Amino acid sequence: LEAELVAIAFSWEKGKGWLLHFPGPEEDTRSKLEILRPVFENSEITKVGQNMKFDIQVLANYGIGLKGKLFDTMIAHYLLEPDMRHNLNLLAESYLSYSPVRIESLIGEKGASQLNMRSVPLDRIREYAVEDADLTYQLKQVFEPRLKAEGLSELASDIEMPLIAVLAEMERTGVKLNQDDLRATATSLREDILSLEGEIHSLAGIEFNISSPKQLGDILFIRLKLDDNARMTRTKQFNTSEEVLQRLSSRHPIINKVLEYRGLKKLLSTYVEALPQLVDRRTGRIHTSFNQAVTSTGRLSSNNPNLQNIPVRDERGREIRKAFVPEEGKLFLSADYSQIELRLMAHLSGDHNMIADFLSGNDIHAATAAKIYGVGIEDVSREMRSSAKTANFGIIYGISSFGLSERLTISRKEAKDLIDGYFNSYPGVKKYMDESIRKARDTGYVTTMFGRRRYLRDIQSRNQVVRGNAERNAINAPIQGTAADIIKIAMVRIHERLKSEKYASKMILQVHDELIFEVEPGELDRLREMVVNEMSGAAKLDVPLKVDVGTGSNWLEAH
């Protein structure tokens, strides 16, 4: 949002490029850009770039839109090789056998002493920028036929490339933060942390630094002797990871107190104290960065802040969402896909029983419990439903009987019986899982409904743990990746309709399977209907795509 334009480089012929320099002042830059406006805003001209979301943002600072089809070499390579890095230097070296000028040679390494591009001599800027444009043009010639050959062209042209402009606008719009609310939460958290500290010291019988893994390990395993087989890390201290502590939680009340203490400390430092620092001084809003080329599954991630990791399972974590608020006079609408991964399991596996359960409109977890335990759906207890829910979601991620026994605190035999009962109830699911692993072994990858590939290079590994992880990914990646594709399709279509139908309301956040809108109250009913229609119609499945919608004066209330 603050980037200043120093130069633009163009290339439309291999080995050649042109540079337009903007020495300033801003009025002159704007005047020169007006000459190029007809090119940038011509929807008939395809624009090619590397990390085009950034280019869109910079041009928007000068009131210029980027219209027409986009071809982003970073995104194209992400579709071709999702597990690799996608920066231009690496791509040029890997595919063009060319080592480009590094930007650090112009402005220095990151840090306080890094130069501004304005202070770099024009001939150095020209060499760097024109080379960038030329390499990007050449990479397009390499990647475009590969996308076609690997069945990825439509995924690129219909979903990923149009999404670039959608994310750019969402980032630019940002979201407002209620800082008074966060300050009150911070005070409350600090009081609770202090109180927990006292309780932990009392249970230990000695004061110590709870945040020090070494001191904590000594207290738990030497002083309190909670585990005779406690493992040491490479640094010769006891392992006090969350996983280890969770396993020991029933052995002493201090464990759960320590876990709670850690959770509150993380909440305070990562969100409550950090979020206000991210508010843009000019807009008064937070502008998260959406990462389109990071996760191997196809899901979006975000940073500054990381919206995906905002905790929602406990009350204190949910308070963070309460601090995200709309502008005065507006409200939030949250639209969330309901159980999309289970619905996709039903569709992809073609299991008749699971499809029938979704079509009947019954609670899927209660329906699963009724089948596993051989009772009527009306006789399913809360405990039965809870176990079935854990099985439903766990099996999507390839949970073992050991993992399920740990999760439900039941014996391994009970867990095995539960899984066997599940597969007897939904035989198509077991068949799908076996078939997914077989396909992955044959081809080295699995695909989503829309052709996105997840490469599983360890699927033939002799190491059982490594191979097991790849097999779990073979089962889950098509489901998780298809869910990612579906919400992206919905986002592109909704963005198009918000523009063409001249809504004042805006789509501002995407988190997991949820979209958040800042809404003009007069548009609420029309927007709700449009959003639900586009989200539920984003893919044709054998089961309905259900969308839960809520509204409110903050994100928590809307969700």
LUMNU-842282 format. One record per residue (C-alpha): residue in one letter; x, y, z. Coordinates in steps of 0.001 Angstrom, whole numbers, plus 500000, padded with zeros to 6 digits. Layout:
! residues N
AXYZ ...
***
This chain:
! residues 559
L500000500000500000 E502965502308500529 A505030501222497498 E506192504079495286 L506658503573491555 V510241504118490361 A510143502293487007 I508129499834484917 A509801497342482584 F508065495665479639 S508962492766477381 W507061491158474523 E509984489589472676 K512633487170473957 G515897488885474892 K514461492396474659 G512833494794477081 W511942498431477597 L512016500591480724 L509860503558481648 H511482505556484448 F509564507723486923 P512088510062488565 G509276512011490263 P507534514057491516 E504271512119491959 E502313514407489596 D504738513570486768 T504459509846487546 R500667510034487387 S500845512009484137 K503116509398482489 L500936506551483726 E497906508106482027 I499588507359478681 L499686503674479666 R496195503525481185 P494568502329477910 V497002499381477837 F496663498421481512 E492872498763481457 N492322497074478075 S490537493819478877 E491553492349475493 I495279492394476337 T496678489536478460 K499097490779481125 V502048488582482126 G503992489092485358 Q505684487489488354 N503820487986491665 M501184490143489979 K499240490810493171 F502055493207494078 D501906494908490647 I498134495348490994 Q498601496955494426 V501278499393493205 L499266500489490159 A496176500895492364 N498154503424494438 Y498056505593491300 G494429504906490413 I495236502437487618 G493386499127487286 L494830496006485648 K492192494465483393 G492214491518481028 K493455487975481525 L496446487563483814 F499277485056483557 D501397485035486704 T504532482904486346 M504733482474490131 I501203481024490252 A501766478922487120 H504841477344488679 Y502966476802491955 L500432474689490048 L503185472755488267 E505472472245491275 P503544473031494489 D506343471827496780 M509084474018495286 R509823477703495875 H508609480099493179 N510847483196493242 L512045484533489890 N515747483885490477 L515115480201491188 L512757479851488210 A515252481488485832 E518065479237487045 S515913476078486965 Y514133476543483628 L516224479019481620 S519695478102482961 Y520221481792483647 S521422483503486820 P519699486911487147 V520889490102488834 R519978489836492521 I518052492787493933 E520412492738496935 S523223493796494573 L521271497031493997 I519858497880497411 G521766495651499847 E520548492947502213 K517371493378504261 G517797495575507310 A518040499177508426 S520860499962505979 Q518962498702502898 L518752501399500212 N515605502830498666 M515291502006494943 R515161505773494288 S518836506047495272 V519990503354492799 P521570504661489533 L519250504428486520 D521552502129484505 R521512499559487356 I517713499807487646 R517399499316483884 E519623496234483864 Y517700494655486758 A514122495554485754 V514362494845482011 E515985491490482746 D513091490721485126 A510505491466482444 D512359489457479784 L512784486419482066 T509115486534483066 Y508102486627479394 Q510361483640478645 L509061481659481638 K505516482087480364 Q506572480347477135 V507929477453479249 F505037477119481714 E502003477624479472 P502490474439477373 R503325472462480532 L500074473577482177 K498202472346479110 A500094469040478932 E499431468300482618 G495725469182482499 L496163472327484606 S495171475023482071 E491582475427483280 L492598475428486942 A495011478234486057 S492790480309483751 D489428479853485518 I490440479767489186 E493979480738490190 M494738483598487770 P491374485406488280 L491816484981492056 I494905487255492018 A492823490416491540 V490260489218494109 L492943488827496800 A494570492146495847 E491290493969496443 M490605492132499714 E494069493050500991 R493599496650499938 T490211496909501663 G491474495486504959 V489488495154508170 K488917497421511162 L490084496493514656 N488458497474517959 Q491605498339519901 D489726499218523106 D488336495689523129 L491829494223522695 R493233496378525509 A490541495045527863 T491308491478526735 A495040492078527321 T494416493249530901 S492204490240531609 L494744487813530076 R497650489244532090 E495655488807535310 D494831485189534425 I498462484445533485 L499669485848536813 S497092483795538698 L498070480602536812 E501746481293537518 G500983481271541247 E498987478039540985 I501754476291539008 H504458477382541472 S502277476174544333 L501753472758542680 A505496472490541999 G506393473566545532 I508978475996544133 E509151479124541973 F510658478673538491 N510485480102534959 I507511478292533403 S508498479544529937 S511894477826530180 P511627474285528721 K514715473258530719 Q513391474457534075 L509921473067533343 G511392469692532337 D513434469498535538 I510338470259537641 L508109467709535868 F510541464848535450 I513127465216538238 R511254466954541053 L507743465536540423 K508917462320538667 L505924462282536289 D507516459982533708 D510442457628534319 N510841457218530553 A510876460938529722 R512934461624526610 M515726464161526323 T516127466450523313 R519388466921521401 T520213469847523692 K520191467488526692 Q516956468741528211 F513607467036528718 N511040467221525914 T508132469382527137 S506293469769523823 E502511470101523830 E502191466545522496 V504250465165525406 L502331467181528004 Q498932466204526561 R499884462541526967 L500769463113530634 S497811465364531446 S496075462814533699 R499169462254535874 H499259465571537739 P497100468736537839 I500180470859537050 I500198469645533421 N496851471143532404 K497751474359534223 V501002474597532230 L499149473940528959 E496607476630529820 Y499418479033530805 R501182478483527476 G497956478969525538 L497180482280527244 K500767483534526826 K500658482742523099 L497270484397522743 L498580487529524440 S501835487867522493 T500795486553519062 Y497422488273518777 V496272490603521540 E499527492591521738 A500611492093518104 L497404492961516219 P497330496700517115 Q500909497020515771 L499623495902512348 V497019498662511990 D497907500891509011 R498293504480510231 R496688505905507068 T493672503611506730 G493159502672510388 R492691499064509245 I494650495805509215 H495708494645505748 T496626490962505900 S498697489420503084 F497084486400501437 N499572483804500198 Q498392482041497064 A501520479993496365 V502571478535499721 T500526475529500851 S500925472239498992 T497178471537499356 G495935474583497425 R494537476324500490 L495292479997501034 S497425481106503949 S497937484606505312 N500396486601507348 N500549489938509170 P498340488659510755 N497995484910510228 L494188484735510195 Q494152480954509734 N495692480375513160 I493385482582515232 P492101480055517803 V488369479359517857 R487991476290520057 D488150478012523446 E486376481074524762 R489525483178525227 G490623482476521652 R487215483443520309 E487556486841521995 I490180487707519358 R487526487471516629 K485368489854518628 A487954492611518038 F487472492468514235 V484659494927513499 P482991496615510495 E483001500351509832 E480398502287511793 G476954501875510277 K477868498586508585 L477755494957509713 F479557491688509064 L478163488733507174 S479945485395507593 A479301482568505127 D480838479220506041 Y480778475890504206 S479263473292506550 Q481226470013506809 I482594470502503282 E485348467885503652 L482899465175504775 R480561466098501912 L483483465794499518 M484366462398500993 A480783461307500265 H481017462602496684 L484519461372495840 S484003457940497414 G480516457571495954 D479493455764499157 H475719455284498890 N475111455250502647 M477013458475503295 I475370460192500317 A471945459073501609 D472743460449505085 F473558463876503639 L470548463870501300 S468210462999504190 G469258466156506005 N470051464183509181 D472907465214511463 I475777463332509769 H477569462545513046 A474401461182514651 A473674459167511488 T477212457751511553 A476881456872515258 A473545455122514639 K475181452915511992 I478347452142513980 Y476525451319517231 G473489449668515613 V470877451934517233 G468136454192515924 I469210457768515215 E466861458953517986 D468717456711520480 V472187458103519767 S473715459483522973 R475947462553523177 E478982460302523785 M478158458138520750 R477803461209518528 S481070462658519844 S482951459416519080 A481405459227515608 K482344462855514936 T485968462150515882 A485918459086513624 N484333461024510744 F486994463727510729 G489840461457511837 I489320458935509054 I489512461718506439 Y493026462324507772 G493880458604507871 I493756458222511661 S495017454889513056 S493390452844515817 F496214454027518102 G495577457678517173 L491833457303517687 S492350455559521045 E494547458471522188 R492033461059520922 L489030459405522594 T490919457985525606 I489637454470524878 S491494451164524439 R493145450345521140 K490712447428520656 E487707449734521164 A489210452168518654 K489789449368516134 D486197448166516585 L484996451744516027 I486998452070512788 D485856448615511594 G482263449613512352 Y482774452815510399 F484067451005507309 N481250448441507533 S478795451343507572 Y480533453208504742 P482287450566502588 G482722453038499722 V484953455189501933 K487360452301502552 K487402451540498830 Y488132455220498028 M490996455315500532 D492612452149499148 E492145453356495563 S493676456784496361 I496800455137497779 R497029452785494779 K496757455707492313 A499403457649494207 R501760454657494057 D501157454264490307 T501546457928489305 G503368459615492196 Y500561462127492715 V496847462578493465 T494475465183492002 T491514467274493090 M488211467371491193 F489624470337489273 G492956468761488347 R495223470270491022 R498082467868491711 R499663466927495015 Y502940465100494464 L503714462357496990 R507347461527496434 D507544459404499602 I504670457079498700 Q507161454270497879 S509463454979500846 R510866451999502727 N510508453976505939 Q507105452994507305 V506501456312509117 V507413458404506057 R505356456190503738 G502398456258506147 N502399460055506097 A502369460049502276 E499494457532502274 R497466459751504603 N498108462674502241 A496960460531499303 I493596460145501053 N493194463696502292 A494842465899499634 P492094465409497004 I489487466310499632 Q491262469279501186 G492467470501497783 T488996470269496234 A487570472231499191 A490219474896498491 D489341474951494779 I485622475273495520 I485925478284497831 K488270479954495315 I485677479445492542 A483048481006494819 M485345483956495608 V486022484688491920 R482313484547491051 I481222486612494060 H483894489244493340 E482665489500489740 R479053489961490862 L479953492503493546 K481478494579490737 S478984493999487919 E475950494475490185 K477544497540491817 Y477398496441495446 A478850498834498015 S479427495813500303 K482849494155500119 M484363490705500599 I487180491317503095 L488466488040504613 Q488813484349503802 V489643481907506588 H489539478140505969 D486009477504504605 E484597480898505620 L484144484209503772 I483542487476505647 F481831490500504113 E481537494114505289 V477936494914504431 E475827497980503779 P472653497177505790 G470390498017502836 E472129495347500736 L472034492581503356 D469181490421502044 R470290490677498415 L473932489979499322 R473068487009501555 E471071485361498766 M473796486002496173 V476622484705498392 V474744481522499356 N473823480842495717 E477398481283494477 M478979479273497303 S476491476389497155 G476657476360493339 A480460476498493033 A480623472748492277 K478129470072491293 L478308467242493832 D476204464179494628 V475389465883497949 P474377469500498583 L477024472081499466 K475513473604502617 V476405477174503596 D475846478528507113 V475324482297507230 G475440484671510184 T475495488431510693 G476724490604513524 S478520493695514754 N481839491798514982 W483406488664513502 L482614486476516527 E478960487499516527 A478648486915512768 H480330483501512925 
***
